[in-house]
C-alpha cells in the first residue's frame, strides 16, 4: 500500500509532466473534445485527473528482439475493434512505450501503419524517452504497467 505522503510525491505536478511530454501533446481522439490550453488529455488545469481521461498504459523497452511488442500491437488492435463494435462504455487507451533501441523506428512505423490502415479511434500508441525524475511521476498516474521481456 502506498502512503498518502508517497502518493502526493508521485503525483506532484502531473499537469506539468504531461505538458512536457511532446508525444502525449499530439494525441487526440475523434469523440473527445481537445483539451483547453490549461489542461492536458489527462488532467484539469489544477492537475486533477479528468473524468473523461483515457486509460494510460505504459511499458518500457530497449526495442531489442528479446521483447516481442507485436503481442502488444495485436492486443491493442483487438481492443480497438472490440471498443468500436461494443455498446459498452469502454475507455480510450493511450499506450506509452518508453525506451530507446535499434528497433524503435521500425516499431513506430508499424504503429503508424496500424493506426492509419485500421482507422483507430479508441487507441493511441506513442513512444517517449523519460528522464529518471519523470518516471516515478508518470508511474503514479498510470493505469497499468506491461512487461514483455523473455
HELIX and SHEET records of a PDB file:
HELIX    1   1 UNK A    4  UNK A   10  1                                   7    
HELIX    2   2 UNK A   14  UNK A   20  1                                   7    
HELIX    3   3 UNK A   22  UNK A   25  1                                   4    
HELIX    4   4 UNK A   70  UNK A   85  1                                  16    
HELIX    5   5 UNK A  104  UNK A  117  1                                  14    
HELIX    6   6 UNK A  132  UNK A  139  1                                   8    
SHEET    1   A 4 UNK A 123  UNK A 128  0                                        
SHEET    2   A 4 UNK A  93  UNK A  98  1                                        
SHEET    3   A 4 UNK A  55  UNK A  60  1                                        
SHEET    4   A 4 UNK A 144  UNK A 146  1                                        
END                                                                             
